[in-house]
């Protein structure tokens, strides 16, 4: 299931990009609506990624390495 691994990497990159956007807006002048929106997107992506990982594990698409 290389597709799921690729999707996880893409979502992690999107989370980091959203966090970077929030940091940029924070440096531009404190708490702005754009910063709050970027942090909200990051939280949503993080929750979606967690759900995707749990679904993939439950359906057998991925298995924990140990």
C-alpha positions in Angstrom: 0.0 0.0 0.0 2.4 2.6 -1.2 -0.5 5.0 -1.9 -1.4 5.3 1.8 2.3 6.0 2.7 2.4 8.7 0.0 -0.8 10.2 1.3 0.6 10.3 4.8 3.8 12.1 3.6 1.7 14.6 1.6 -0.5 15.3 4.7 2.6 15.8 6.9 4.0 18.2 4.4 0.7 20.1 4.3 0.7 20.3 8.1 4.2 21.7 8.2 3.3 24.2 5.5 0.2 25.3 7.4 2.3 25.7 10.5 4.9 27.8 8.6 2.1 30.0 7.2 0.8 30.6 10.7 4.3 31.5 11.9 4.7 34.0 9.0 1.5 35.7 9.9 2.4 35.8 13.6 5.7 37.5 12.7 3.9 40.1 10.6 1.8 41.5 13.4 0.6 39.3 16.2 -2.7 37.4 16.2 -4.5 37.8 12.9 -7.4 36.0 11.3 -5.0 34.4 8.7 -2.9 33.0 11.5 -5.9 31.5 13.3 -7.2 30.1 10.1 -3.8 28.5 9.3 -3.7 26.9 12.8 -7.2 25.6 12.4 -6.3 24.0 9.1 -3.3 22.4 10.8 -5.5 21.0 13.5 -8.0 19.7 11.0 -5.2 18.0 8.9 -3.7 16.5 12.0 -7.0 15.0 13.1 -7.7 13.7 9.5 -4.2 12.2 9.4 -4.8 10.4 12.7 -8.1 9.1 11.5 -6.5 7.9 8.2 -3.8 6.1 10.1 -6.3 4.4 12.4 -8.5 3.4 9.4 -5.5 2.1 7.5 -4.4 0.0 10.5 -8.0 -1.3 11.1 -8.4 -2.3 7.4 -4.9 -3.9 7.2 -3.5 -1.4 4.8 -0.6 -0.6 7.1 0.8 -2.5 10.1 2.8 -1.2 13.0 6.6 -1.8 12.8 8.1 -3.1 16.0 
